[in-house]
Amino acid sequence: MNEKTCAVCDYPLDANAIQVTIGNRVVEVCCEECAEKLREASAKGSA
Ligand SMILES: [Zn+2]
């Protein structure tokens, strides 16, 4: 499967995908809400 999915909720990504840089990785999410969840998770020091 080549289709990318949201790193947070596994929703299939489309043209509206948002790239979020977490540490030295770039992940893609479906919406700003998921982007915020990723940023919060990384801010807690789980990386
Ligand atoms: Zn999502």
N, CA, C, O and the ligand as a Tripos MOL2 file, in Angstrom:
@<TRIPOS>MOLECULE
protein
  189   187    48     0     0
PROTEIN
NO_CHARGES

@<TRIPOS>ATOM
      1 N           0.8290   -1.2040    0.0000 N.3       1 MET1
      2 CA          0.0000    0.0000    0.0000 C.3       1 MET1
      3 C           0.8620    1.2520    0.0000 C.2       1 MET1
      4 O           1.6970    1.4380    0.8850 O.2       1 MET1
      5 N           0.6640    2.0850   -0.9670 N.am      2 ASN2
      6 CA          1.4400    3.3150   -1.0510 C.3       2 ASN2
      7 C           0.7220    4.4930   -0.4170 C.2       2 ASN2
      8 O           1.3050    5.5650   -0.2540 O.2       2 ASN2
      9 N          -0.5150    4.3040   -0.0660 N.am      3 GLU3
     10 CA         -1.2860    5.4170    0.4360 C.3       3 GLU3
     11 C          -0.8040    5.8280    1.8190 C.2       3 GLU3
     12 O          -0.6690    4.9910    2.7120 O.2       3 GLU3
     13 N          -0.5520    7.0890    1.9870 N.am      4 LYS4
     14 CA         -0.1300    7.5850    3.2920 C.3       4 LYS4
     15 C          -1.3480    7.7950    4.1800 C.2       4 LYS4
     16 O          -2.4470    8.0980    3.7160 O.2       4 LYS4
     17 N          -1.1120    7.6250    5.4580 N.am      5 THR5
     18 CA         -2.1920    7.8580    6.4020 C.3       5 THR5
     19 C          -1.7240    8.7950    7.5050 C.2       5 THR5
     20 O          -0.5260    8.9520    7.7410 O.2       5 THR5
     21 N          -2.6780    9.4060    8.1670 N.am      6 CYS6
     22 CA         -2.3920   10.2950    9.2760 C.3       6 CYS6
     23 C          -1.6530    9.5560   10.3800 C.2       6 CYS6
     24 O          -2.0280    8.4390   10.7390 O.2       6 CYS6
     25 N          -0.6100   10.1680   10.9210 N.am      7 ALA7
     26 CA          0.1910    9.5400   11.9650 C.3       7 ALA7
     27 C          -0.5740    9.4490   13.2840 C.2       7 ALA7
     28 O          -0.1850    8.7010   14.1810 O.2       7 ALA7
     29 N          -1.6540   10.2040   13.3990 N.am      8 VAL8
     30 CA         -2.4030   10.2390   14.6530 C.3       8 VAL8
     31 C          -3.6370    9.3390   14.5830 C.2       8 VAL8
     32 O          -3.8590    8.5190   15.4730 O.2       8 VAL8
     33 N          -4.4320    9.4920   13.5340 N.am      9 CYS9
     34 CA         -5.7190    8.8130   13.5070 C.3       9 CYS9
     35 C          -5.8690    7.8150   12.3560 C.2       9 CYS9
     36 O          -6.9220    7.1950   12.2100 O.2       9 CYS9
     37 N          -4.8160    7.6560   11.5320 N.am     10 ASP10
     38 CA         -4.8240    6.6980   10.4250 C.3      10 ASP10
     39 C          -5.8140    7.0320    9.3140 C.2      10 ASP10
     40 O          -6.1250    6.1810    8.4800 O.2      10 ASP10
     41 N          -6.2940    8.2330    9.3020 N.am     11 TYR11
     42 CA         -7.1550    8.6540    8.2120 C.3      11 TYR11
     43 C          -6.3170    8.8200    6.9440 C.2      11 TYR11
     44 O          -5.2240    9.3830    7.0090 O.2      11 TYR11
     45 N          -6.7970    8.3490    5.7990 N.am     12 PRO12
     46 CA         -6.0270    8.5020    4.5560 C.3      12 PRO12
     47 C          -5.7450    9.9690    4.2530 C.2      12 PRO12
     48 O          -6.6320   10.8180    4.3510 O.2      12 PRO12
     49 N          -4.5020   10.2520    3.8860 N.am     13 LEU13
     50 CA         -4.1240   11.6410    3.6240 C.3      13 LEU13
     51 C          -4.4910   12.0560    2.2120 C.2      13 LEU13
     52 O          -4.4100   11.2540    1.2820 O.2      13 LEU13
     53 N          -4.8880   13.2900    2.0540 N.am     14 ASP14
     54 CA         -5.1520   13.8500    0.7310 C.3      14 ASP14
     55 C          -4.3460   15.1320    0.5620 C.2      14 ASP14
     56 O          -3.3440   15.3300    1.2490 O.2      14 ASP14
     57 N          -4.7720   15.9910   -0.3340 N.am     15 ALA15
     58 CA         -4.0250   17.2160   -0.6240 C.3      15 ALA15
     59 C          -3.9610   18.1560    0.5680 C.2      15 ALA15
     60 O          -3.1340   19.0680    0.5960 O.2      15 ALA15
     61 N          -4.8250   17.9440    1.5480 N.am     16 ASN16
     62 CA         -4.8470   18.8150    2.7190 C.3      16 ASN16
     63 C          -3.9420   18.3460    3.8400 C.2      16 ASN16
     64 O          -3.9700   18.9100    4.9340 O.2      16 ASN16
     65 N          -3.1450   17.3310    3.5870 N.am     17 ALA17
     66 CA         -2.2580   16.8130    4.6150 C.3      17 ALA17
     67 C          -1.3120   17.9020    5.1250 C.2      17 ALA17
     68 O          -0.8710   18.7720    4.3750 O.2      17 ALA17
     69 N          -1.0190   17.8250    6.4120 N.am     18 ILE18
     70 CA         -0.1350   18.8050    7.0480 C.3      18 ILE18
     71 C           1.1380   18.0940    7.4780 C.2      18 ILE18
     72 O           1.0850   17.0320    8.0990 O.2      18 ILE18
     73 N           2.2790   18.6820    7.1480 N.am     19 GLN19
     74 CA          3.5430   18.1070    7.5790 C.3      19 GLN19
     75 C           3.9410   18.7190    8.9060 C.2      19 GLN19
     76 O           3.9310   19.9390    9.0710 O.2      19 GLN19
     77 N           4.2960   17.8450    9.8640 N.am     20 VAL20
     78 CA          4.7070   18.3010   11.1810 C.3      20 VAL20
     79 C           6.0930   17.7500   11.4610 C.2      20 VAL20
     80 O           6.3280   16.5500   11.3210 O.2      20 VAL20
     81 N           7.0080   18.6190   11.8520 N.am     21 THR21
     82 CA          8.3490   18.1810   12.1880 C.3      21 THR21
     83 C           8.4270   17.8620   13.6710 C.2      21 THR21
     84 O           8.1960   18.7270   14.5160 O.2      21 THR21
     85 N           8.7520   16.6220   13.9780 N.am     22 ILE22
     86 CA          8.8860   16.1820   15.3630 C.3      22 ILE22
     87 C          10.3250   15.7180   15.5570 C.2      22 ILE22
     88 O          10.7290   14.6780   15.0360 O.2      22 ILE22
     89 N          11.0880   16.4950   16.3050 N.am     23 GLY23
     90 CA         12.5030   16.1640   16.4410 C.3      23 GLY23
     91 C          13.1680   16.2320   15.0760 C.2      23 GLY23
     92 O          13.1520   17.2790   14.4290 O.2      23 GLY23
     93 N          13.7550   15.1160   14.6310 N.am     24 ASN24
     94 CA         14.3910   15.0990   13.3180 C.3      24 ASN24
     95 C          13.5650   14.3370   12.2980 C.2      24 ASN24
     96 O          14.0740   13.9470   11.2480 O.2      24 ASN24
     97 N          12.2890   14.1220   12.6030 N.am     25 ARG25
     98 CA         11.4080   13.4140   11.6800 C.3      25 ARG25
     99 C          10.3290   14.3490   11.1670 C.2      25 ARG25
    100 O           9.9340   15.2980   11.8440 O.2      25 ARG25
    101 N           9.8580   14.0650    9.9550 N.am     26 VAL26
    102 CA          8.7050   14.7720    9.4250 C.3      26 VAL26
    103 C           7.5790   13.7610    9.2550 C.2      26 VAL26
    104 O           7.7250   12.7630    8.5510 O.2      26 VAL26
    105 N           6.4750   14.0280    9.8960 N.am     27 VAL27
    106 CA          5.3190   13.1530    9.7680 C.3      27 VAL27
    107 C           4.1660   13.9480    9.1710 C.2      27 VAL27
    108 O           4.1410   15.1760    9.2400 O.2      27 VAL27
    109 N           3.2230   13.2370    8.5900 N.am     28 GLU28
    110 CA          2.0920   13.9070    7.9650 C.3      28 GLU28
    111 C           0.7990   13.5320    8.6760 C.2      28 GLU28
    112 O           0.5790   12.3760    9.0360 O.2      28 GLU28
    113 N          -0.0300   14.5150    8.8660 N.am     29 VAL29
    114 CA         -1.3110   14.3070    9.5320 C.3      29 VAL29
    115 C          -2.4250   14.8860    8.6720 C.2      29 VAL29
    116 O          -2.1750   15.6270    7.7210 O.2      29 VAL29
    117 N          -3.6650   14.5350    9.0250 N.am     30 CYS30
    118 CA         -4.8020   14.8750    8.1640 C.3      30 CYS30
    119 C          -5.3270   16.2790    8.4140 C.2      30 CYS30
    120 O          -5.9400   16.8840    7.5340 O.2      30 CYS30
    121 N          -5.0860   16.7990    9.6200 N.am     31 CYS31
    122 CA         -5.7000   18.0760    9.9430 C.3      31 CYS31
    123 C          -4.9200   18.7650   11.0620 C.2      31 CYS31
    124 O          -4.0570   18.1560   11.6950 O.2      31 CYS31
    125 N          -5.2260   20.0160   11.2930 N.am     32 GLU32
    126 CA         -4.5230   20.7920   12.3090 C.3      32 GLU32
    127 C          -4.7330   20.2030   13.7000 C.2      32 GLU32
    128 O          -3.8550   20.2980   14.5580 O.2      32 GLU32
    129 N          -5.8760   19.6050   13.9190 N.am     33 GLU33
    130 CA         -6.1590   19.0070   15.2230 C.3      33 GLU33
    131 C          -5.1710   17.8890   15.5330 C.2      33 GLU33
    132 O          -4.6560   17.7910   16.6470 O.2      33 GLU33
    133 N          -4.9160   17.0530   14.5400 N.am     34 CYS34
    134 CA         -3.9550   15.9680   14.7180 C.3      34 CYS34
    135 C          -2.5370   16.5220   14.8510 C.2      34 CYS34
    136 O          -1.7320   15.9860   15.6130 O.2      34 CYS34
    137 N          -2.2310   17.5790   14.1240 N.am     35 ALA35
    138 CA         -0.9180   18.2050   14.2340 C.3      35 ALA35
    139 C          -0.6680   18.6690   15.6590 C.2      35 ALA35
    140 O           0.4290   18.5040   16.1920 O.2      35 ALA35
    141 N          -1.6900   19.2500   16.2700 N.am     36 GLU36
    142 CA         -1.5710   19.7160   17.6500 C.3      36 GLU36
    143 C          -1.3230   18.5580   18.6030 C.2      36 GLU36
    144 O          -0.5270   18.6800   19.5340 O.2      36 GLU36
    145 N          -1.9990   17.4350   18.3800 N.am     37 LYS37
    146 CA         -1.7970   16.2710   19.2410 C.3      37 LYS37
    147 C          -0.3560   15.7900   19.1680 C.2      37 LYS37
    148 O           0.2440   15.4320   20.1820 O.2      37 LYS37
    149 N           0.1890   15.7850   17.9640 N.am     38 LEU38
    150 CA          1.5760   15.3650   17.8060 C.3      38 LEU38
    151 C           2.5170   16.3090   18.5350 C.2      38 LEU38
    152 O           3.4410   15.8700   19.2210 O.2      38 LEU38
    153 N           2.2810   17.6010   18.3860 N.am     39 ARG39
    154 CA          3.1450   18.5870   19.0350 C.3      39 ARG39
    155 C           3.0650   18.4520   20.5480 C.2      39 ARG39
    156 O           4.0770   18.5620   21.2390 O.2      39 ARG39
    157 N           1.8770   18.2180   21.0570 N.am     40 GLU40
    158 CA          1.7180   18.0400   22.5030 C.3      40 GLU40
    159 C           2.4550   16.8040   22.9830 C.2      40 GLU40
    160 O           3.1240   16.8330   24.0160 O.2      40 GLU40
    161 N           2.3340   15.7250   22.2360 N.am     41 ALA41
    162 CA          3.0020   14.4750   22.6200 C.3      41 ALA41
    163 C           4.5060   14.6520   22.6380 C.2      41 ALA41
    164 O           5.1800   14.1550   23.5410 O.2      41 ALA41
    165 N           5.0420   15.3610   21.6400 N.am     42 SER42
    166 CA          6.4880   15.5560   21.5930 C.3      42 SER42
    167 C           6.9470   16.4980   22.6800 C.2      42 SER42
    168 O           8.0640   16.3710   23.1820 O.2      42 SER42
    169 N           6.0960   17.4460   23.0540 N.am     43 ALA43
    170 CA          6.4450   18.4050   24.0940 C.3      43 ALA43
    171 C           6.5500   17.7450   25.4660 C.2      43 ALA43
    172 O           7.2100   18.2640   26.3660 O.2      43 ALA43
    173 N           5.8950   16.6010   25.6130 N.am     44 LYS44
    174 CA          5.9580   15.8840   26.8800 C.3      44 LYS44
    175 C           7.2510   15.0840   27.0370 C.2      44 LYS44
    176 O           7.4930   14.4710   28.0760 O.2      44 LYS44
    177 N           8.0730   15.1000   25.9950 N.am     45 GLY45
    178 CA          9.3760   14.4740   26.1050 C.3      45 GLY45
    179 C           9.3900   12.9900   25.8170 C.2      45 GLY45
    180 O          10.2610   12.2690   26.3040 O.2      45 GLY45
    181 N           8.4340   12.5260   25.0310 N.am     46 SER46
    182 CA          8.3910   11.1040   24.7220 C.3      46 SER46
    183 C           9.3940   10.7320   23.6380 C.2      46 SER46
    184 O           9.6150    9.5480   23.3830 O.2      46 SER46
    185 N           9.9950   11.7110   23.0070 N.am     47 ALA47
    186 CA         10.9230   11.4270   21.9140 C.3      47 ALA47
    187 C          12.2810   10.9690   22.4500 C.2      47 ALA47
    188 O          13.1890   10.6860   21.6680 O.2      47 ALA47
    189 ZN         -5.5830   12.6910   11.7070 Zn       48 ZN48
@<TRIPOS>BOND
     1     1     2 1
     2     2     3 1
     3     3     4 2
     4     3     5 am
     5     5     6 1
     6     6     7 1
     7     7     8 2
     8     7     9 am
     9     9    10 1
    10    10    11 1
    11    11    12 2
    12    11    13 am
    13    13    14 1
    14    14    15 1
    15    15    16 2
    16    15    17 am
    17    17    18 1
    18    18    19 1
    19    19    20 2
    20    19    21 am
    21    21    22 1
    22    22    23 1
    23    23    24 2
    24    23    25 am
    25    25    26 1
    26    26    27 1
    27    27    28 2
    28    27    29 am
    29    29    30 1
    30    30    31 1
    31    31    32 2
    32    31    33 am
    33    33    34 1
    34    34    35 1
    35    35    36 2
    36    35    37 am
    37    37    38 1
    38    38    39 1
    39    39    40 2
    40    39    41 am
    41    41    42 1
    42    42    43 1
    43    43    44 2
    44    43    45 am
    45    45    46 1
    46    46    47 1
    47    47    48 2
    48    47    49 am
    49    49    50 1
    50    50    51 1
    51    51    52 2
    52    51    53 am
    53    53    54 1
    54    54    55 1
    55    55    56 2
    56    55    57 am
    57    57    58 1
    58    58    59 1
    59    59    60 2
    60    59    61 am
    61    61    62 1
    62    62    63 1
    63    63    64 2
    64    63    65 am
    65    65    66 1
    66    66    67 1
    67    67    68 2
    68    67    69 am
    69    69    70 1
    70    70    71 1
    71    71    72 2
    72    71    73 am
    73    73    74 1
    74    74    75 1
    75    75    76 2
    76    75    77 am
    77    77    78 1
    78    78    79 1
    79    79    80 2
    80    79    81 am
    81    81    82 1
    82    82    83 1
    83    83    84 2
    84    83    85 am
    85    85    86 1
    86    86    87 1
    87    87    88 2
    88    87    89 am
    89    89    90 1
    90    90    91 1
    91    91    92 2
    92    91    93 am
    93    93    94 1
    94    94    95 1
    95    95    96 2
    96    95    97 am
    97    97    98 1
    98    98    99 1
    99    99   100 2
   100    99   101 am
   101   101   102 1
   102   102   103 1
   103   103   104 2
   104   103   105 am
   105   105   106 1
   106   106   107 1
   107   107   108 2
   108   107   109 am
   109   109   110 1
   110   110   111 1
   111   111   112 2
   112   111   113 am
   113   113   114 1
   114   114   115 1
   115   115   116 2
   116   115   117 am
   117   117   118 1
   118   118   119 1
   119   119   120 2
   120   119   121 am
   121   121   122 1
   122   122   123 1
   123   123   124 2
   124   123   125 am
   125   125   126 1
   126   126   127 1
   127   127   128 2
   128   127   129 am
   129   129   130 1
   130   130   131 1
   131   131   132 2
   132   131   133 am
   133   133   134 1
   134   134   135 1
   135   135   136 2
   136   135   137 am
   137   137   138 1
   138   138   139 1
   139   139   140 2
   140   139   141 am
   141   141   142 1
   142   142   143 1
   143   143   144 2
   144   143   145 am
   145   145   146 1
   146   146   147 1
   147   147   148 2
   148   147   149 am
   149   149   150 1
   150   150   151 1
   151   151   152 2
   152   151   153 am
   153   153   154 1
   154   154   155 1
   155   155   156 2
   156   155   157 am
   157   157   158 1
   158   158   159 1
   159   159   160 2
   160   159   161 am
   161   161   162 1
   162   162   163 1
   163   163   164 2
   164   163   165 am
   165   165   166 1
   166   166   167 1
   167   167   168 2
   168   167   169 am
   169   169   170 1
   170   170   171 1
   171   171   172 2
   172   171   173 am
   173   173   174 1
   174   174   175 1
   175   175   176 2
   176   175   177 am
   177   177   178 1
   178   178   179 1
   179   179   180 2
   180   179   181 am
   181   181   182 1
   182   182   183 1
   183   183   184 2
   184   183   185 am
   185   185   186 1
   186   186   187 1
   187   187   188 2
@<TRIPOS>SUBSTRUCTURE
     1 MET1         2 RESIDUE 1 A MET
     2 ASN2         6 RESIDUE 1 A ASN
     3 GLU3        10 RESIDUE 1 A GLU
     4 LYS4        14 RESIDUE 1 A LYS
     5 THR5        18 RESIDUE 1 A THR
     6 CYS6        22 RESIDUE 1 A CYS
     7 ALA7        26 RESIDUE 1 A ALA
     8 VAL8        30 RESIDUE 1 A VAL
     9 CYS9        34 RESIDUE 1 A CYS
    10 ASP10       38 RESIDUE 1 A ASP
    11 TYR11       42 RESIDUE 1 A TYR
    12 PRO12       46 RESIDUE 1 A PRO
    13 LEU13       50 RESIDUE 1 A LEU
    14 ASP14       54 RESIDUE 1 A ASP
    15 ALA15       58 RESIDUE 1 A ALA
    16 ASN16       62 RESIDUE 1 A ASN
    17 ALA17       66 RESIDUE 1 A ALA
    18 ILE18       70 RESIDUE 1 A ILE
    19 GLN19       74 RESIDUE 1 A GLN
    20 VAL20       78 RESIDUE 1 A VAL
    21 THR21       82 RESIDUE 1 A THR
    22 ILE22       86 RESIDUE 1 A ILE
    23 GLY23       90 RESIDUE 1 A GLY
    24 ASN24       94 RESIDUE 1 A ASN
    25 ARG25       98 RESIDUE 1 A ARG
    26 VAL26      102 RESIDUE 1 A VAL
    27 VAL27      106 RESIDUE 1 A VAL
    28 GLU28      110 RESIDUE 1 A GLU
    29 VAL29      114 RESIDUE 1 A VAL
    30 CYS30      118 RESIDUE 1 A CYS
    31 CYS31      122 RESIDUE 1 A CYS
    32 GLU32      126 RESIDUE 1 A GLU
    33 GLU33      130 RESIDUE 1 A GLU
    34 CYS34      134 RESIDUE 1 A CYS
    35 ALA35      138 RESIDUE 1 A ALA
    36 GLU36      142 RESIDUE 1 A GLU
    37 LYS37      146 RESIDUE 1 A LYS
    38 LEU38      150 RESIDUE 1 A LEU
    39 ARG39      154 RESIDUE 1 A ARG
    40 GLU40      158 RESIDUE 1 A GLU
    41 ALA41      162 RESIDUE 1 A ALA
    42 SER42      166 RESIDUE 1 A SER
    43 ALA43      170 RESIDUE 1 A ALA
    44 LYS44      174 RESIDUE 1 A LYS
    45 GLY45      178 RESIDUE 1 A GLY
    46 SER46      182 RESIDUE 1 A SER
    47 ALA47      186 RESIDUE 1 A ALA
    48 ZN48       189 GROUP 0 **** ****
